[in-house]
Amino acid sequence: MTFKHIHFIINPASGKEEPILSYINKTFVNSRINWDVSVTKKDKGAGEIARSLIGKTDLVAVYGGDGCVTAVAAALYGTALPIAIIPGGTANVMAKELNIPLDTMEALELLRAGRHKIKAVDMGLVNGEPFLLRVNLGIMAAMVTEADRSLKDKIGQLAYGLTAVQTVAAAKPVNYLLEIDRKKVDVSGVALTVTNSGNMGIGDFELQPGISVTDGLLDVILMQDTNFSSLLRVAGSALLQQKSSVLQHWACKKVVIHMSKKQTFICDDAERSAKKLKIEVVPGSIWLLVPVQKNSLC
């Protein structure tokens, strides 16, 4: 399928450094597709731009990292306006989740040639705020909040790994009361994630096997401790794509997280704080473009 008009939202501060405007012009110069561009600024983010485009374009194409993609998804949550991802960031989690080419020219060529289909993807709500990827607490949140921007620019997604190593040493277990689809569970751990996506943003590694953005479920994953043997088992389970006894895993439609005091958490890339989190899945609430496989009849 092809679109008559595409509006590109470009984040100039994304992880890649490449002439994206030149790439777009080169790809669409001889096509019948009309296109426009908006560039994010300090006082005008991707989400604000996306909301202004509702009813004015056939497709919003996002060039940037996961922060830009999730901001646009949150802005277009529940609308019929589809999103195309042109991966330009550090981790590009959703692009990897949906098998979108990480090479910019390849991703643009898919748009020009119409070798894609629109797919309904789940999102979640945390205290009423939409998210596309996940909600992180504990060391998973610290890994994002404490990652140095200049280090990210130099070594990319490895910056998160280095930050994680630094935060693991100081991590202390936190007590949580979870209501998972109304069943109460008392647990403690150093990291708690409620995720829609399984991809970790590092290669093809997944948090746990079987997590899907289209199954109508969220996955709650708890890491209980950070001793050396536990970390090795977690790393091994990710590498071999096997279940791990170190990680507790529940799939659910709703989860309520009770904490004894306010904690910082990450909703996609946004930092928040709360003492209680009400989280639920909203199946098929955003439309994303995905590649059509060469042997597919879709």
Disulfide bonds with the S-S distance in Angstrom:
none
